[in-house]
Amino acid sequence: MRWRTAFVFEGGGSVAATQVGMLRALTEAGIRPDLVVGSSAGAINAVCFALEPTLAQIERLEMLWYSVKRKNVFPVSAWSLANALVGRGSGLSSQKALQRLLERELGETNLDGLTLPAHVVATDLAGGEPVILSRGTTVQALLASSALPGVFPAVEIGGRLLYDGGIAAATPVLQAEALGADISYVLPSLGRCAPEFLPQGAVPTALRALSQLLGHASVNAIAGARHEVWMLPGPSLETVNPFDFHDTPALIEEGERLVHAWLDVHRDSGGRPGAAAIT
């Protein structure tokens, strides 16, 4: 029996750049998915890879990440900030810049028309449950999955208001399982800080707390999965800000190095890649 393999992409803002290096390591090792599932920024990586799952496409994705600046994704004006503070706006920023960026890369593609089946996870604003988007306009689905609450307005799709998929399914392994995956490789981007690292200042402390919250949700999702789940190693995030894109080159390089080393360990031990599974 042929097992169906999924690549599962966590959300994580700018930190999701690390997944580009992970993709390169997996592809060079000959590990190919049958489907991809992603939340938030991870969904953008998943869909771009599904468009053409080749090393050449990974190079293009890397160039995309190199080109991204904060103003391309989180443009905040004094007007939008003022409106949000008095309750007139639904977010601090517009998604128009991100929409233009995605349209430039993906054009008018649909999710069910890509080379690989791609599934984007968003969160229903009314009920808070995860919503799997498998058809329809690719860019619209990605805007919904990346609509960080308070920063971007929710996106209406099919009569439902949707926002950031990482809220309901930061690590969408259960969604991959529901879509028929027998094996999932999780490409992480959520913060996994060393316990001895104590952040200083309000913003680093808030980011650490959010990282811990999403990390616990990720552990629970993986523990609840009935199929085989292989969590790839991710870089330490003590100094990385998910809203800052200056660390992109280092994150990509570290993601590739860590996954190559992880794969080598399992080959050397005589097991297949991912032998140290979390099930």
C-alpha positions in Angstrom: 0.0 0.0 0.0 1.3 3.4 -0.9 1.2 5.9 2.0 0.1 9.5 1.4 2.6 12.0 2.6 1.7 15.5 3.7 4.0 18.5 4.3 2.4 20.5 7.1 3.5 24.2 7.4 3.1 26.1 10.6 2.3 29.8 10.8 4.8 32.2 12.3 5.1 35.5 10.4 8.6 36.2 9.2 10.0 33.2 11.0 8.3 31.0 8.3 11.2 31.8 6.1 13.0 28.9 7.8 10.6 26.6 5.9 12.3 27.5 2.6 15.5 25.8 3.8 13.6 22.9 5.1 11.9 22.4 1.8 15.2 22.4 0.0 16.7 19.8 2.3 13.6 17.5 2.0 13.5 17.8 -1.8 17.2 17.2 -2.2 16.7 14.0 -0.1 14.0 12.8 -2.5 11.1 13.2 0.1 8.1 14.4 -1.9 4.6 15.1 -0.5 1.3 14.1 -2.0 -0.4 17.1 -0.5 0.5 20.3 1.4 -1.4 21.9 4.3 -0.6 25.3 5.8 -1.7 28.0 8.2 -1.0 31.7 8.0 2.5 32.5 6.6 3.1 28.8 6.3 0.2 28.5 3.9 2.0 30.9 1.6 5.0 28.7 1.5 2.8 25.6 1.0 0.9 27.1 -1.9 4.0 28.5 -3.6 5.7 25.1 -3.4 2.5 23.3 -4.6 2.5 25.5 -7.7 5.6 23.7 -8.9 7.3 21.3 -6.3 10.8 21.6 -7.7 14.2 22.9 -6.5 13.8 25.7 -9.1 10.6 26.8 -7.5 12.2 26.7 -4.0 14.8 29.1 -5.4 12.1 31.4 -6.6 10.4 31.2 -3.2 13.7 32.0 -1.5 14.0 35.1 -3.7 10.4 36.1 -2.8 11.4 36.0 0.9 14.5 38.0 0.3 12.4 40.7 -1.3 9.9 41.1 1.5 10.1 44.0 3.8 7.8 44.9 6.7 6.2 47.6 4.6 5.3 45.0 2.0 3.3 43.0 4.6 2.4 45.3 7.6 2.1 48.9 6.2 0.7 51.0 9.0 -0.3 54.6 8.5 -1.2 57.2 11.1 -4.7 57.3 9.6 -5.3 53.5 9.8 -3.9 53.5 13.4 -6.2 56.4 14.4 -9.2 54.7 12.9 -8.4 51.4 14.6 -8.0 53.1 18.0 -11.4 54.7 17.9 -13.1 51.6 16.6 -13.7 52.8 13.0 -11.3 50.4 11.4 -11.2 46.6 11.5 -7.4 46.4 11.5 -4.2 48.4 11.9 -3.1 47.7 8.4 -4.5 47.0 4.9 -3.8 43.8 3.1 -3.5 45.5 -0.3 0.3 45.4 -0.3 0.3 41.7 0.6 -2.4 41.1 -2.0 -0.2 42.7 -4.7 2.8 40.6 -3.7 0.8 37.4 -3.9 -0.9 38.2 -7.2 2.5 38.9 -8.7 3.7 35.4 -7.6 0.6 33.4 -8.1 -1.5 35.2 -10.6 -5.1 34.1 -11.0 -4.5 30.5 -9.9 -7.1 28.4 -8.0 -6.2 26.1 -5.1 -7.5 23.0 -6.9 -5.5 23.8 -10.1 -2.0 23.6 -8.7 0.5 20.8 -9.4 0.1 19.4 -5.8 -3.2 19.4 -3.9 -2.9 22.4 -1.6 -5.1 23.1 1.5 -5.1 26.4 3.3 -6.4 26.6 6.9 -8.2 29.7 8.2 -10.2 30.4 11.3 -14.0 31.2 11.4 -14.5 34.5 13.1 -18.0 33.6 14.4 -17.2 30.2 15.9 -13.4 30.0 16.2 -13.2 26.7 14.4 -10.6 25.9 11.7 -11.8 26.1 8.1 -10.0 24.1 5.3 -9.9 25.9 2.0 -9.2 23.5 -0.9 -10.9 25.3 -3.8 -11.3 28.8 -5.0 -9.0 31.7 -5.6 -5.5 31.0 -4.2 -4.7 34.6 -3.3 -8.0 35.1 -1.5 -7.5 32.0 0.6 -4.0 33.1 1.6 -5.2 36.6 2.5 -7.8 34.9 4.8 -5.3 32.5 6.4 -2.9 35.4 7.0 -5.4 37.9 8.4 -3.8 38.4 11.8 -6.6 39.6 14.2 -6.3 43.3 15.0 -3.7 43.9 12.3 -5.7 42.9 9.2 -9.4 42.8 8.6 -11.2 39.4 8.3 -11.7 38.1 4.8 -15.1 37.0 3.6 -15.2 33.7 1.7 -18.4 31.7 1.0 -20.4 33.9 3.3 -18.1 33.4 6.3 -15.7 35.9 7.8 -12.3 34.2 8.1 -9.0 35.2 9.7 -5.6 33.9 10.6 -5.5 30.1 10.4 -2.8 29.9 13.1 -5.4 30.9 15.8 -7.4 27.7 15.3 -4.7 25.4 13.9 -1.2 26.7 14.3 0.1 23.2 13.4 -2.6 21.7 11.1 -1.7 18.0 11.5 -5.3 17.1 12.3 -6.4 18.8 9.1 -3.8 16.9 7.2 -5.1 13.6 8.7 -8.7 14.5 7.8 -7.5 15.1 4.2 -6.1 11.5 4.1 -2.5 11.9 5.1 -0.8 8.7 6.5 2.5 10.5 7.2 3.0 14.2 8.0 6.3 16.1 8.0 5.8 19.2 10.1 7.8 22.2 8.9 7.9 24.3 12.1 8.2 28.1 12.5 6.6 28.6 15.9 8.9 29.8 18.6 10.7 27.1 20.6 12.8 29.2 23.0 15.1 27.7 25.5 13.5 27.6 29.0 16.5 29.6 30.5 15.9 32.4 28.0 14.1 35.2 29.8 12.9 38.0 27.5 13.4 41.7 28.4 10.8 44.3 27.6 7.0 44.3 26.8 7.1 43.2 23.2 9.6 40.3 23.6 7.6 39.2 26.7 4.3 39.3 24.7 5.9 37.4 21.8 7.3 34.8 24.2 3.8 34.3 25.8 2.2 34.0 22.4 4.9 31.5 21.4 4.2 29.4 24.5 0.4 29.5 23.9 0.7 28.3 20.3 3.4 25.8 21.2 1.1 24.1 23.7 -1.7 24.0 21.1 0.8 22.5 18.6 1.8 19.8 21.1 -1.9 18.9 21.8 -2.7 18.7 18.1 0.2 16.4 17.4 -0.7 14.2 20.5 -4.2 13.9 19.1 -3.1 12.7 15.7 -3.6 9.1 14.8 -1.3 9.0 11.8 2.5 9.2 11.8 3.8 12.8 12.5 7.4 13.7 12.1 8.4 17.1 13.6 11.4 18.6 11.9 13.9 20.5 13.9 13.5 24.3 13.9 15.9 27.1 14.8 16.1 28.7 18.2 14.0 31.9 18.2 15.5 33.8 21.2 16.2 36.9 19.1 13.8 36.6 16.2 10.8 38.9 15.8 8.0 37.5 13.6 7.3 41.0 12.3 10.9 41.7 11.3 12.3 40.3 8.0 16.0 41.1 8.6 16.7 37.6 9.7 15.4 35.9 6.5 18.8 34.7 5.1 19.9 33.3 8.4 16.6 31.5 9.0 16.6 29.9 5.6 20.2 28.7 6.0 19.6 27.4 9.5 16.4 25.5 8.4 18.3 23.7 5.7 21.2 22.9 7.9 19.1 21.5 10.7 16.9 19.3 8.4 19.9 17.9 6.5 21.5 17.0 9.8 18.3 15.4 11.0 17.9 13.3 7.9 21.6 12.2 8.1 21.0 11.0 11.7 18.1 8.8 10.7 20.0 7.4 7.7 23.0 6.6 9.8 20.9 4.8 12.4 19.5 2.6 9.7 16.0 3.9 10.0 14.0 5.7 7.4 13.9 9.5 7.6 11.5 10.4 10.4 12.1 7.3 12.4 11.8 9.3 15.6 8.1 9.9 15.0 5.7 11.6 17.3 2.5 9.5 17.1 
